Amino acid sequence: MNSQKCLKGLLLAILMTGLALPAAQAEESSAPVVKTSPGAIVGIVTNSAKLPVAGATVTATRVDGSAIRATVSSSDGVYSFADLAPGAWSITVQVDGYPDATVPSLQVVASKATRHDLVMNVPTVAPAALPALAAVQKPAAQAQPATQSETAAQAKPAAVANSSASTSSLWSQLWAPPKPAAPDAQSIPDALHAPDATEGVDNFTPFAFGDFTWLNGSPRNKQPVFDTKFFTPDVRLDVHYMGDFNHPKDHTIVGSTESFRSGEFQAEQISFGGDFHYDNVRARILTMYGLFSTTTPRNDASSGVGQWDLADAYRYVSEANAGYHFDVAHGLNIDAGIFVSYIGLFSYYNYDNWTYQPSYVSSNTPWFFNGLRIQYFPTNTLKIEPWIINGWQSYGRFNKNLGFGGQILWQPNENLKLVFNNYGVGEDNLAYSMPGGPPNPIRNANRVHTDDSIEFKYYDSKLNGKGLSKAAFSFTFDAGCEYGGGVGGLNCTKEPNKTAFVGWMFYNRLWFDNDLYAVTIGGGSMNNPGRYLTLLPPINGATAATGTPYFTENPGQNIFQWDATLNFQYMPKQWITWWAEAGFRHSSVPYFAGQGGVTPPFGNNGNPSQYVCNDGAPAGTSLTSTSCANDGGVWYPDLRTRQTTLSGGVLVKF
């Protein structure tokens, strides 16, 4: 009996006694086998329905004929070969009811594991004759190279589970002549494989050296649910219930970019999409449905310039950008499209934040930009990011100048984040006046703004436990103004047309019981002469483009506001957060919706830039002694200087 027949007999005897096949290795020639710095091959055997295939015989043969190894896929389809000599190996998969699958050549690299999943074609026999199929595929993160003893432990149950019919099939596979190789099309394309595993600490990829999931404004997911070299999904859902103690009868909450309706359950955000990335080409798409799809565009006045209804064109899109990654230093990305803004520290998406309702510095500054973004990483701890954009949270361009800005982000270790955002040059006022009004003298005024934050984790119990596990704070300072615009224009420091912004916010967060719970307390304030960054109340359906005579935003008009928030979060999984929050906000002028609400008696009349009569008729942009004399008088919204809210909800991110 030649050496090949001896090998097959030996393999059969091992399988029938339930021992591990990976431990059996025979040499078909006297050629030496490299035993120093071995490599490994690991993967999952699935069928065309993407279900794991158990009991598949996987044979690895060195291309030069010097060695052969065999194993059996476990109940979840996992197979592995450890201690393989570096070089080219071929893989053959055989299982009862499927055509054989062959991979002509896989390169084994010393001290590394080569991942290769195997797909069997549609079965050629009735389903009843197939090996058992696992209901759930083992995550790629668990399919790591195994030692020979671990592989044997996986192979043994699968071998025992196969009855005499499986043994007979294996006998025929061992003694039958070789079958022609299956086409390479049966293998999963490289782009759909899981990303290459990183051994040890990644000190090259920017910010990959540490765990930054504790940061305010960053998602706390430690790894994606599903990932490939081509696509990483992003699915978000935000549902809440809010109660305003002013009890507005029209259920409208004023002055926030996160809180919009009182006394109701509402879906704030319904988003799905993700990141596409392959061969250095990048794209990110995230849809936006729910309240965000109408409340975000209404705060962008640029849709009032020109035609084609930009607000509706982008209404259901949160992010849409594409670009290219260059292998320069630690990375250079150039992307164009709609991307989220970092000004204000808090994330656009509430799942990422320590509290649900951020302070005014965050609510009254941009959530998105439309333009060109360049990200340069000179080291793995530093990012320099210039922007060339249409304007200050604007789908379109207001006047002559584009906006320019950028970010410098430095995270030298796991405990510290410093970020500096700056914006300038942009002319972010509408180029025309409201109907019937005088020419707009400030349409060409320029805007400048700086936004700077520090986040510091000052306690971290590596052992965790039931007590305090982490503690951190964040502090943000903002300042800016608008200036110019010709005669009657704006000024950063001088009355009467002073238009400036100074604000800050501070939050402290404590995590408990292995980060299962967290409590955050904080708040902030803003002083905004000129009200140029104060969110316009939606009185009679008013938007940033229409304006409203009930709350003007003229140069020199001052407003000072402050707030405080207490938030509790319960985080049983990294994909979900249950939260409850109490908040108080104050304004120096009437601003928040009172019991009477901000909706006219007969609903919005379609003329938000005019006063409203009590019978719903428009009353023009200015009032006289005869205004609404025959219409029951002039209607006024109920605006208050204080607002207290209690709210709670659930946030999900996959």
C-alpha positions in Angstrom: 0.0 0.0 0.0 1.5 3.3 -1.0 1.8 6.3 1.3 -1.4 8.0 0.0 -3.5 4.9 0.8 -1.9 4.7 4.3 -2.8 8.3 4.9 -6.5 7.8 3.9 -6.8 4.7 6.1 -5.3 6.6 9.0 -7.7 9.5 8.5 -10.7 7.2 8.3 -9.7 5.4 11.5 -9.3 8.7 13.3 -12.7 10.0 12.2 -14.5 6.8 13.2 -13.1 6.9 16.7 -14.1 10.6 17.1 -10.5 11.9 17.4 -9.3 15.2 15.9 -8.4 15.0 12.3 -6.3 18.2 12.4 -3.8 16.4 14.6 -3.2 13.8 11.8 -0.7 15.0 9.3 1.1 12.8 6.7 3.9 13.6 4.4 3.7 12.3 0.9 7.4 12.8 0.3 10.6 13.2 2.2 10.8 16.9 1.4 11.4 18.8 4.7 8.5 20.9 6.2 9.2 24.3 7.6 8.3 24.1 11.3 9.6 27.6 12.3 7.1 30.5 12.4 4.1 28.5 11.1 0.9 30.1 9.8 -2.7 29.2 9.8 -5.9 29.0 7.6 -9.3 29.6 9.2 -12.8 30.2 7.8 -16.5 29.2 7.7 -18.1 26.7 5.4 -21.6 27.9 4.3 -24.1 27.0 1.7 -25.7 29.2 -1.0 -28.3 30.3 1.6 -25.5 31.6 3.8 -26.1 29.0 6.5 -23.2 27.2 8.1 -22.5 23.6 6.9 -21.5 21.1 9.6 -19.5 18.0 9.0 -17.8 19.1 5.8 -14.4 17.5 5.2 -11.8 20.2 4.5 -8.5 19.1 3.1 -5.5 21.4 2.9 -2.7 20.2 0.5 0.6 22.0 0.1 0.9 22.9 -3.6 4.4 21.4 -3.8 3.0 18.1 -2.6 5.1 18.1 0.6 2.2 17.9 3.1 -1.5 17.3 3.5 -3.9 18.2 6.4 -7.6 17.5 6.9 -10.3 18.6 9.3 -14.1 18.6 9.7 -16.2 21.8 10.0 -17.8 22.2 13.4 -21.6 22.6 14.0 -21.3 26.3 13.2 -19.3 25.7 10.0 -16.0 26.8 11.4 -12.8 25.0 10.2 -9.2 25.8 11.0 -5.7 24.6 10.3 -2.9 25.6 12.7 0.9 25.2 12.4 1.0 25.2 8.6 4.3 25.7 6.8 4.4 29.1 5.0 3.8 28.9 1.3 1.0 28.0 -1.2 -1.7 25.5 -0.1 -4.8 24.3 -1.9 -8.2 23.7 -0.1 -10.8 21.1 -1.1 -14.2 20.8 0.6 -16.4 17.7 0.4 -19.7 17.1 2.0 -22.6 14.8 1.2 -25.2 16.4 -1.1 -23.0 19.2 -2.4 -20.6 19.4 -5.3 -17.0 19.6 -4.2 -15.5 23.0 -3.9 -11.8 23.7 -4.5 -9.5 26.7 -3.9 -6.5 26.1 -6.1 -4.1 28.3 -4.0 -4.0 30.2 -0.7 -0.8 31.8 0.5 0.0 31.0 4.1 2.2 33.7 5.8 4.4 33.0 8.8 2.9 34.0 12.2 -0.4 35.1 10.6 -3.8 33.6 10.0 -5.3 33.6 6.5 -9.1 34.0 6.5 -10.9 32.2 3.7 -14.6 31.3 3.9 -16.0 28.6 1.6 -19.4 28.4 -0.1 -21.0 25.2 -1.3 -23.3 25.3 -4.3 -27.0 24.5 -4.2 -27.5 20.9 -3.0 -27.9 18.2 -5.6 -30.0 16.0 -3.3 -33.2 16.4 -1.2 -32.8 18.6 1.9 -33.4 15.6 4.2 -30.1 14.1 3.1 -28.0 17.2 4.0 -25.8 17.5 7.0 -27.2 19.5 9.9 -27.2 23.3 9.4 -26.6 25.8 12.2 -29.3 28.4 12.5 -26.9 31.3 13.3 -23.5 32.0 11.7 -20.6 32.5 14.1 -19.4 36.1 14.1 -16.2 36.6 12.2 -14.6 38.0 15.3 -14.9 34.6 16.9 -13.5 32.6 14.0 -9.9 33.0 15.1 -7.0 30.6 14.5 -7.2 27.6 16.9 -4.6 25.4 18.3 -4.6 21.7 17.2 -6.2 20.7 20.5 -9.0 23.3 20.0 -9.5 22.2 16.5 -9.9 18.6 17.6 -12.4 19.6 20.2 -14.5 21.3 17.5 -14.1 18.4 15.0 -15.0 15.6 17.3 -18.7 16.4 17.9 -19.3 17.0 14.2 -17.7 13.6 13.4 -19.7 11.7 16.0 -22.9 13.4 14.9 -22.6 12.1 11.4 -24.2 8.6 11.2 -23.1 5.6 9.2 -24.4 7.3 6.1 -22.0 10.2 6.6 -19.2 7.7 7.3 -20.0 5.8 4.1 -19.9 9.1 2.2 -16.6 10.0 3.7 -15.2 6.5 2.8 -16.2 7.1 -0.9 -14.7 10.6 -0.8 -11.4 9.2 0.5 -11.1 6.3 -2.0 -12.7 7.9 -5.0 -10.5 9.4 -7.7 -10.0 13.2 -7.5 -12.9 15.3 -8.9 -12.3 18.3 -11.2 -11.8 21.6 -9.4 -14.8 23.8 -9.0 -14.7 27.3 -10.5 -13.4 30.1 -8.3 -16.8 31.8 -8.6 -17.9 29.6 -5.6 -15.7 31.6 -3.3 -16.9 34.7 -1.6 -15.5 37.8 -3.3 -12.6 39.4 -1.3 -14.7 42.6 -0.8 -17.3 40.7 1.2 -14.8 39.1 3.6 -14.5 40.4 7.1 -11.7 43.1 7.5 -8.3 41.7 8.3 -7.8 41.1 12.0 -5.3 43.3 13.8 -2.9 41.6 16.3 -2.0 43.6 19.3 -2.4 47.4 19.5 -2.9 49.2 16.2 -0.5 52.1 16.4 -0.9 53.2 12.8 -4.6 53.7 12.1 -5.6 57.1 13.6 -7.0 56.9 17.1 -7.2 53.1 16.9 -4.6 52.7 19.8 -7.2 53.3 22.5 -10.8 53.0 23.5 -12.6 56.4 22.9 -16.2 55.1 23.3 -16.5 57.1 26.5 -16.4 60.5 24.6 -19.4 62.8 24.5 -20.4 63.1 20.9 -19.1 59.7 19.9 -20.9 56.4 19.6 -20.1 53.8 22.3 -20.2 50.8 20.1 -16.9 48.9 20.4 -17.3 47.0 17.2 -20.0 46.8 14.4 -22.5 44.1 14.4 -21.6 43.2 10.8 -18.6 44.3 8.8 -16.9 43.6 5.5 -14.0 45.1 3.5 -16.7 46.8 1.4 -19.5 47.9 3.7 -20.1 48.8 7.4 -23.8 49.4 8.1 -25.2 52.1 10.3 -28.8 51.8 11.5 -30.3 54.3 14.1 -33.7 54.7 15.8 -34.6 57.4 18.3 -38.1 57.3 20.0 -39.0 59.4 23.0 -41.8 60.9 25.1 -41.5 64.5 26.3 -43.5 66.6 28.7 -43.2 70.4 28.9 -44.5 71.8 32.2 -45.8 74.9 30.3 -48.4 72.5 28.8 -48.7 74.2 25.4 -52.0 73.3 23.9 -50.6 72.9 20.4 -47.9 70.5 21.8 -45.1 72.6 20.3 -41.7 72.9 22.1 -39.7 76.0 21.1 -36.0 76.7 20.9 -34.4 73.2 20.5 -33.0 71.0 17.8 -33.8 67.8 19.7 -37.1 68.5 21.4 -40.1 69.4 19.3 -43.4 68.0 20.6 -44.8 67.9 24.2 -47.1 65.2 25.7 -46.6 62.8 22.8 -44.6 59.7 21.8 -42.5 60.7 18.7 -39.9 59.1 16.5 -37.1 61.7 16.3 -34.8 59.8 14.0 -35.1 56.8 11.7 -31.9 56.3 9.7 -30.2 53.6 7.8 -27.2 53.4 5.6 -23.5 53.1 6.3 -19.9 53.4 5.1 -18.7 51.9 1.7 -15.0 51.4 1.5 -12.9 49.4 -1.0 -9.7 49.8 -2.8 -9.2 53.3 -1.2 -12.6 54.5 -2.5 -14.9 55.9 0.2 -18.6 56.7 0.5 -21.0 57.3 3.3 -24.8 57.5 3.0 -27.2 57.8 5.9 -30.9 58.5 5.4 -33.0 60.7 7.7 -36.7 60.1 8.5 -38.7 61.1 11.5 -39.0 64.5 13.1 -35.4 65.4 12.1 -36.4 65.3 8.4 -38.6 68.4 8.8 -37.1 70.2 11.8 -33.5 70.3 10.5 -34.3 71.8 7.0 -36.5 74.5 8.6 -33.5 76.0 10.4 -31.6 76.4 7.1 -32.4 79.8 5.4 -30.3 79.1 2.3 -33.3 77.3 0.7 -34.8 80.8 0.3 -32.2 81.7 -2.3 -33.0 80.7 -5.8 -35.1 77.7 -7.0 -35.3 73.9 -6.9 -36.5 73.6 -3.3 -33.2 72.6 -1.6 -35.0 71.9 1.7 -37.1 69.1 0.1 -34.2 67.9 -2.1 -32.1 67.1 1.0 -34.8 66.5 3.5 -34.4 62.7 3.8 -30.6 62.7 3.7 -28.5 63.2 6.8 -25.1 62.4 5.3 -24.1 61.7 1.7 -20.4 62.1 0.8 -17.8 60.2 -1.3 -14.1 60.5 -1.8 -10.7 58.8 -1.8 -8.2 57.7 0.8 -4.5 58.4 0.0 -1.8 56.4 1.8 0.0 59.6 3.0 1.5 59.7 6.5 -1.2 58.1 8.6 -3.9 58.8 6.0 -5.3 61.6 3.8 -9.0 61.6 2.9 -10.7 64.0 0.4 -14.5 63.8 0.5 -17.3 65.9 -1.0 -21.0 66.0 -0.2 -23.0 66.5 3.0 -21.1 65.6 6.2 -21.9 66.3 9.9 -20.4 69.3 11.6 -18.3 69.0 14.8 -19.0 72.5 16.0 -20.7 72.3 19.4 -19.1 69.0 20.5 -22.4 67.1 20.7 -23.2 64.8 17.9 -26.1 65.4 15.5 -27.3 61.9 16.6 -28.6 61.7 20.1 -27.4 58.1 20.7 -23.8 59.4 20.7 -24.4 62.0 23.5 -24.2 62.1 27.2 -27.5 64.0 27.4 -30.5 64.2 25.1 -31.0 68.0 25.1 -27.6 69.8 24.8 -27.1 73.4 25.8 -27.4 76.4 23.5 -23.9 76.3 22.2 -24.6 73.0 20.6 -28.3 73.5 19.6 -27.7 76.9 18.0 -24.6 75.9 15.9 -24.4 73.8 12.7 -25.4 70.1 12.6 -24.2 69.6 9.0 -22.1 71.2 6.2 -22.4 70.8 2.4 -19.1 71.0 0.5 -15.5 69.6 0.5 -13.7 68.1 3.5 -10.0 67.2 3.6 -8.8 65.0 6.5 -5.0 64.7 7.0 -3.5 62.6 9.8 0.2 63.4 10.2 0.3 61.0 13.2 -2.1 58.5 14.8 -3.1 61.0 17.5 -3.7 64.2 15.3 -6.2 65.2 12.6 -6.1 68.4 10.6 -9.3 68.9 8.6 -10.0 71.9 6.3 -13.5 72.6 5.0 -14.6 74.4 1.8 -18.4 74.7 2.2 -21.5 76.5 1.0 -22.0 78.2 4.3 -23.1 77.9 7.9 -25.4 74.9 8.1 -26.7 75.6 4.6 -27.6 73.4 1.7 -27.0 76.3 -0.7 -24.8 79.4 -0.9 -26.3 82.7 0.4 -24.2 85.3 -1.4 -20.9 85.9 -3.0 -18.5 84.0 -0.7 -18.2 80.3 0.1 -17.5 79.5 3.7 -14.1 78.3 4.9 -13.3 76.5 8.1 -11.6 73.5 9.7 -10.8 71.4 12.7 -7.7 70.4 14.6 -8.3 67.3 16.7 -5.7 65.9 19.1 -6.2 62.8 21.2 -2.7 61.9 22.7 -4.0 59.1 24.9 -7.2 57.3 25.9 -8.1 60.0 28.6 -7.9 63.3 26.7 -9.5 64.9 23.7 -8.8 68.5 22.5 -10.7 69.9 19.5 -10.5 73.3 17.9 -13.1 74.3 15.2 -13.0 77.6 13.3 -15.1 79.2 10.6 -14.9 82.4 8.6 -15.4 84.4 5.4 -18.9 83.0 4.8 -21.7 85.4 4.0 -24.6 83.6 5.7 -27.6 86.1 5.4 -30.3 86.1 2.8 -29.7 88.3 -0.1 -33.1 89.9 -0.1 -35.6 91.3 2.4 -38.9 90.0 3.6 -41.9 91.1 1.3 -42.6 94.8 1.8 -39.5 95.4 3.8 -36.6 97.7 3.1 -33.5 96.5 1.2 -31.4 94.2 3.3 -28.2 96.1 4.3 -26.5 93.1 5.9 -26.7 90.5 3.1 -22.9 90.6 2.5 -21.9 90.6 6.1 -19.2 88.1 7.0 -19.3 85.5 9.8 -16.4 84.3 12.1 -16.7 81.7 14.8 -14.5 79.6 17.0 -15.6 76.5 18.9 -13.1 74.8 21.3 -13.6 71.8 23.6 -11.8 69.6 26.0 -12.9 66.2 27.2 -11.0 64.5 30.1 -11.6 61.1 31.7 -10.3 61.6 35.2 -11.2 58.2 36.6 -11.2 54.7 35.1 -11.4 51.5 37.2 -9.8 48.9 34.9 -11.3 46.3 37.3 -14.7 48.0 37.1 -17.0 46.2 39.5 -20.4 47.3 40.9 -19.3 50.7 42.0 -18.0 53.7 40.1 -16.4 52.5 36.9 -15.6 55.8 35.0 -15.8 59.5 35.4 -15.2 62.3 32.8 -16.1 65.9 32.0 -16.4 68.0 28.9 -16.1 71.8 28.5 -16.9 73.8 25.4 -16.4 77.5 24.7 -17.7 79.4 21.7 -17.4 82.9 20.4 -18.2 84.6 17.1 -19.8 87.5 15.3 -21.0 89.0 12.0 -19.5 92.2 10.6 -19.7 94.3 7.5 -22.5 94.6 5.1 -22.0 98.3 4.2 -24.0 101.3 5.6 -26.3 100.2 8.4 -24.4 96.8 8.5 -23.2 94.8 11.4 -20.5 95.2 14.0 -18.8 92.7 16.4 -18.3 95.0 19.3 -20.1 98.3 18.9 -23.7 99.3 19.3 -26.3 99.8 17.9 -25.8 97.0 15.4 -23.8 94.7 17.5 -24.1 91.0 16.4 -22.1 88.6 18.5 -22.2 85.3 20.2 -20.5 84.1 23.4 -21.4 80.7 25.0 -20.1 77.8 27.0 -21.3 74.4 28.3 -20.0 72.0 30.9 -21.0 68.4 31.7 -19.8 65.8 34.2 -20.6 62.1 33.7 -20.3 59.1 36.1 -20.5 55.5 34.9 -21.5 52.7 37.3 -21.6 48.9 37.5 -19.3 48.1 34.6 -20.7 51.0 32.6 -24.2 49.6 32.8 -25.6 52.9 34.1 -24.5 56.5 33.7 -25.5 59.8 35.3 -24.7 63.2 33.7 -25.3 66.7 35.0 -24.4 69.9 33.3 -25.6 72.9 31.4 -24.5 76.2 29.9 -25.4 79.7 28.7 -25.1 82.0 25.7 -25.2 85.8 25.2 -26.3 86.6 21.7 -26.7 90.4 20.8 -28.3 90.5 17.4 -29.9 87.0 17.9 -28.1 85.8 14.8 -27.6 82.3 16.2 -30.9 82.1 18.2 -33.2 79.5 16.8 -36.4 81.1 15.4 -39.6 80.0 17.2 -41.9 78.2 14.6 -44.8 80.7 15.2 -47.5 80.2 12.5 -45.1 77.8 10.8 -42.2 80.3 10.5 -38.8 79.1 9.3 -35.4 80.6 9.2 -36.1 81.7 5.6 -39.5 83.3 6.3 -38.9 85.0 9.7 -41.7 86.1 11.9 -42.7 89.6 13.2 -43.5 88.1 16.6 -39.8 87.3 17.3 -37.5 89.6 15.3 -33.7 88.9 15.0 -32.5 92.4 14.2 -28.9 93.8 14.8 -28.5 94.9 18.4 -31.4 93.0 19.8 -30.1 91.1 22.8 -30.9 87.7 24.2 -29.3 85.9 27.2 -30.2 82.2 27.9 -29.0 79.5 30.3 -30.0 75.9 31.0 -29.3 72.9 33.3 -29.8 69.2 32.6 -29.8 66.0 34.7 -29.7 62.7 32.6 -29.8 59.0 33.5 -28.9 56.3 31.0 -29.3 52.5 31.2 -27.1 50.6 28.7 -27.6 46.9 28.9 -26.1 46.3 25.5 -23.7 48.5 23.4 -26.5 48.8 20.8 -29.2 50.3 23.0 -29.7 53.1 25.5 -32.7 53.7 27.7 -32.7 57.2 29.1 -34.6 59.7 31.4 -33.9 63.4 31.7 -35.0 66.5 33.5 -34.2 69.9 32.1 -34.7 73.6 32.9 -34.1 76.5 30.5 -34.3 80.3 31.0 -34.4 83.2 28.6 -34.1 87.0 29.2 -36.9 87.7 26.7 -40.2 85.7 26.2 -39.2 82.8 24.0 -40.5 79.3 25.0 -44.1 78.2 24.2 -46.6 78.8 27.0 -50.0 77.2 27.5 -51.5 79.1 24.6 -48.9 77.7 22.2 -47.5 79.3 19.1 -50.2 78.2 16.6 -53.0 80.7 15.5 -56.6 79.8 16.5 -57.5 78.2 13.1 -54.0 76.7 12.4 -51.2 78.1 10.3 -52.5 80.5 7.7 -49.6 80.2 5.2 -48.3 83.7 5.9 -45.7 83.3 8.6 -43.9 86.5 7.8 -47.1 88.6 8.7 -49.1 89.2 11.8 -52.3 87.1 12.3 -55.8 88.2 13.2 -57.9 86.2 15.6 -60.0 84.9 12.8 -56.9 83.6 11.0 -56.6 86.4 8.4 -53.1 87.8 7.7 -52.6 91.3 9.1 -49.5 92.5 7.2 -45.9 92.9 8.4 -46.6 96.0 10.6 -49.5 96.9 12.9 -51.7 100.0 12.9 -54.7 101.1 14.9 -57.0 99.5 12.4 -55.2 96.2 12.0 -57.6 93.3 12.4 -60.4 95.8 13.5 -63.0 93.6 11.8 -61.3 90.3 12.5 -61.4 90.0 16.2 -58.2 91.8 16.9 -54.6 90.8 16.6 -53.5 87.3 17.7 -50.4 86.9 19.7 -48.5 83.7 20.5 -48.0 82.7 24.2 -44.3 83.0 24.9 -42.7 82.5 28.3 -39.2 83.1 29.8 -38.9 79.6 31.4 -39.3 76.0 30.4 -39.1 72.8 32.5 -39.2 69.4 30.8 -39.3 65.7 31.8 -38.6 63.2 29.1 -37.4 59.7 28.4 -36.9 57.3 25.5 -34.9 54.6 23.8 -32.0 54.9 21.4 -30.7 52.1 19.2 -27.6 52.0 16.9 -26.4 49.0 14.9 
